[in-house]
Amino acid sequence: MATEHDIDPRAADDPRNVYPTDEQFYSADRPEHPVLPEDRPRGGGPAAPVKHRGTWATVAMVAGIILLILVGIALFP
């Protein structure tokens, strides 16, 4: 690698090929004090337990879908 930014060595003297360092580039639009207060603090109290639907609800839903398919087949043979 000839230069830091892979510039063609024949164009190294061109003033358009002057690039800022990474620190200069990324600090250009930063505020004076870039540390912000935490908007969503970590930790806290215990989380509420996750409530899952019961097995009976799942069985009823699967049975309803199967029944709907069977009724559809029976009505439109």
N, C-alpha and C positions, 0 to 999 in steps of 0.2 A: 504494500500500500504506500503510494508515494506521499500523500498528504493526509491530514486528519479527516477531511471531508471528501475524499476521492475526487479531487479536482484534477483535471488534465494538466500535467506539468507545463505544457506549452501555454496555458492560460493563467499561470500562477501570478503573473504580474498585473493581471487585469483588476482594476479597483472594484469591479462588481463582484468579485469572488472573495469578499471579506465577510466572514461569518462570525457571529457572536459565539462565545462559549456556551455550553449548556446552562451554566449558572446564570449568565447574563440573559439568555433567552427566556428561561422560565421565571426569572425574578422581575421581568419587565412589567407585568400587569398584576403583581402581587401587592396587597396593601402593606403599609408600613409595619404593622404588627399582625402577621398572618395567623396567629393562634386564635381560634374561635372557641367559645365555650361549647361544651358538649350539649347538643340539642336532644339527644336520646341517651340519658345516662344508662350505663350498664349495671347489671346487678339488680338490686331491689328485693322485694319480697318474693315469696314462692309463687310460681305461676299457678293459675287455676288448672285443675286436671282436665285433660281433653275428654270430651264426651263423645263416645261413638254410638252410632245407632246399634240397637240390639240385633242379635242374630235373627230374631223373629221378623224384624222389619226387612232384613235382607232376603230371607226365605219367602216372605209374602211378595216382595217385589219380583223375584225370579219366577215364582209361581204365577203371578199376574201376567208377566210377559209371555210365559209359555202358554197360558190359557188364551191370551189374545191371539197368539199365532195359531193355536188349534181352532179357535172360533173362526178366524180368517180363512183357514183351509176348509173348514166345514161349510161355510157360507158360500165360498167361491171355489168350487172344485175344478 
